[in-house]
Amino acid sequence: MQKFNTKKIKTYLIPLTVLVLLLVAFFISKSQDIKIKEVKTNDYEMPTYEMPLSLFAEDKIQWGSVNTDRDTDDYRTWTYATVDAGYRSAPTTILQLSKEEYSNKSETLPEIKNADLIYNEDGSWKELYDEQIEKYGDLAKRFLPEDYITNLEEFDVDGDGSKEKIVSICGVGGNHCPHGIVILKNNRIIFNVSAGLTSLNVESTETGNGFYVQWVPTNSKDPKWDTGLCCPPGYISTRFIFDKNKFVPIYEQENLYIKIKNTQ
């Protein structure tokens, strides 16, 4: 009968037990590392207040929830709304707006199209085309049928005392308009911007020199901007000035909304 040396077996078992314990400890520590490295979700909480929505002007209302038991067209009857009356950061010269999202290139406007090139044979979008031409005339015919005008404003942007046209446009059938904004001077495009995917706007300055581009970041490292396109928590305002025959961004500010639960 073969005999086993029990002393040797014990000698082998001790290092093996230590090895197993080390492996277990290693995998536990790795699992803890994995948990620590999990991507943090957006935990930003918008400040909320209870008061009548009627305290705020309509142009300050951004988005919200209507009260279906009341007049849904009247924001003062909504259940709640987000209001552009919250936090604004100090200006920073470290800009998030990408140079690929705006251009100073001078371009001619598209040609005015006749009805044959605008209206579809199947009659789709006819009502929209009719409304656009009635409201904006030949300017609408330059962008139709691919794009339509969502807003038209006029104010001075280059400090010469004359007003330029600021035209917001959106792809026909698209949502979260506008998709782009062009500035026109003497029937030429002198500036265009298409930053972000929602809530794009160009606002006048107090001096007539330049403008503010208001936009919502889509690739920010800050998790608070990681929200649905319907419901941004605010926007970035980038100040442009007119310098050496072009528009130059010089600083940005972060603007965050507040949430108002309607008590009226």
Protein Blocks (a to p, Z undefined) as FASTA:
>chain_A
ZZddfklmmmmmmmmmmmmmmmmmmmmmmmmmmmmmpccddfbdcddddddfklpcfklp
mbdcddfkbcfklmklpmbdcddfbccddddfbdfbdfklgcfbdcdddddddfklmpcf
klpaklmmmmmmmmnmmmlmmmmmkbccfbdcdddfklnopacdddddddehiahiafbd
cddeehiafbdcdehjehiacdddfkopacddddddfkbfblklmccfklccbdcddddd
deehiacdfbdcdddddddddfZZ
